[in-house]
Amino acid sequence: MIRGMNAPSFMDLALKTAENAGKSGEVPIGCVIVRDYKVIATAGNRTLTDRDPTAHAEILA
């Protein structure tokens, strides 16, 4: 859990997560779920890796 972050930092984390998904051959989409300015979950797309059309970042997070 990352504490003390602000909105641009959360977006940077989402973009980095998307970049990592892209580097692994996935569609470059990342998701960060935040509650009370604390990151509670992150995920990148895994639709191709898992061969699962529902394995979107926002579902996995």
C-alpha positions in Angstrom: 0.0 0.0 0.0 1.4 3.4 -1.0 0.4 6.3 1.4 0.6 10.0 1.0 0.3 10.0 -2.8 -1.7 12.6 -4.8 -3.8 12.3 -7.9 -1.0 12.8 -10.4 1.1 10.2 -8.6 -1.8 7.7 -8.9 -2.1 8.4 -12.6 1.7 7.9 -12.9 1.3 4.5 -11.2 -1.6 3.6 -13.6 0.5 4.6 -16.6 3.4 2.5 -15.3 1.1 -0.5 -14.8 -0.2 0.0 -18.4 3.4 0.2 -19.7 4.3 -3.1 -17.9 1.2 -4.8 -19.5 2.3 -3.5 -22.9 5.8 -4.8 -22.4 4.4 -8.3 -21.7 2.5 -8.3 -25.0 -0.9 -7.1 -23.6 -3.0 -4.2 -24.5 -1.3 -1.4 -22.5 -4.0 -0.6 -20.0 -3.5 -0.3 -16.2 -5.8 0.3 -13.3 -5.2 1.7 -9.9 -7.9 1.6 -7.2 -7.6 4.2 -4.5 -9.5 4.7 -1.3 -8.8 7.5 1.2 -5.6 8.3 -0.8 -4.2 4.8 -0.3 -3.6 2.4 -3.2 -5.6 -0.8 -2.5 -5.2 -2.6 -5.8 -3.3 -2.4 -9.1 -3.5 -4.5 -12.3 -2.8 -4.5 -15.9 -4.7 -6.1 -18.8 -4.2 -9.9 -19.1 -6.7 -10.8 -21.8 -4.1 -12.3 -24.1 -2.0 -13.9 -21.5 -4.9 -15.6 -19.8 -6.9 -16.1 -23.0 -9.8 -14.6 -21.2 -11.7 -11.7 -22.7 -12.9 -10.6 -19.3 -9.3 -10.2 -17.8 -9.4 -6.4 -18.1 -7.3 -4.4 -15.7 -10.3 -2.8 -14.0 -11.8 -6.3 -13.3 -8.5 -7.8 -12.1 -7.8 -4.9 -9.7 
